[in-house]
Amino acid sequence: MTQNEKDRKIVNQALVVCKIALGTGVDEDAPMIQAIRIADKLLTERENAEEGYLHDASKVGYQDACSTRFINNKENYNGNPGIKGVWIAIKDGEEE
């Protein structure tokens, strides 16, 4: 069982407890209810995140001054190792 699967099992159990608590009159804005909802959102983001490698653009031959780092699925790019990680977009395809 992966870590995401283990965490999803725990968060789902906590969501059931939230539903029961809300049914007994616990306030929707109670800190524990909000914390569990945030945990669910964060776990969903992690489940949907892409695994990849972060590379320093200047070390792999990019001359574009705006590109300091980029992510791709190659561990090494032009002989330069990347940093493996899970990368989560901060915007949904919107331009800044």
CORMORA-V838217 format. One record per backbone hydrogen bond with DSSP energy under -1.0 kcal/mol. NH is the residue of the N-H (numbers start at 1). CO is the residue of the C=O. E is the energy in kcal/mol with one decimal. If there is no record, write none. Layout:
((NH CO E) (NH CO E))
This chain:
((6 2 -2.3) (7 3 -2.8) (8 4 -2.7) (9 5 -2.0) (10 6 -1.8) (11 7 -2.8) (12 8 -2.7) (13 9 -1.8) (14 10 -2.2) (15 11 -2.4) (16 12 -1.7) (17 13 -1.9) (18 14 -2.2) (19 15 -2.2) (20 16 -2.2) (21 17 -2.8) (22 18 -3.0) (23 19 -1.6) (25 22 -1.1) (26 21 -2.3) (30 27 -1.9) (34 30 -2.4) (35 31 -2.6) (36 32 -2.2) (37 33 -2.1) (38 34 -2.4) (39 35 -2.4) (40 36 -2.1) (41 37 -2.2) (42 38 -2.8) (43 39 -2.4) (44 40 -2.3) (45 41 -2.2) (46 42 -2.3) (47 43 -2.7) (48 44 -1.7) (50 87 -1.5) (52 85 -2.4) (53 72 -3.1) (54 83 -2.4) (55 70 -2.9) (57 68 -1.6) (59 56 -1.2) (62 57 -2.0) (70 55 -1.7) (72 53 -1.8) (77 80 -2.3) (80 77 -1.7) (82 75 -2.6) (83 54 -2.3) (85 52 -2.3) (87 50 -2.7) (93 91 -1.3))
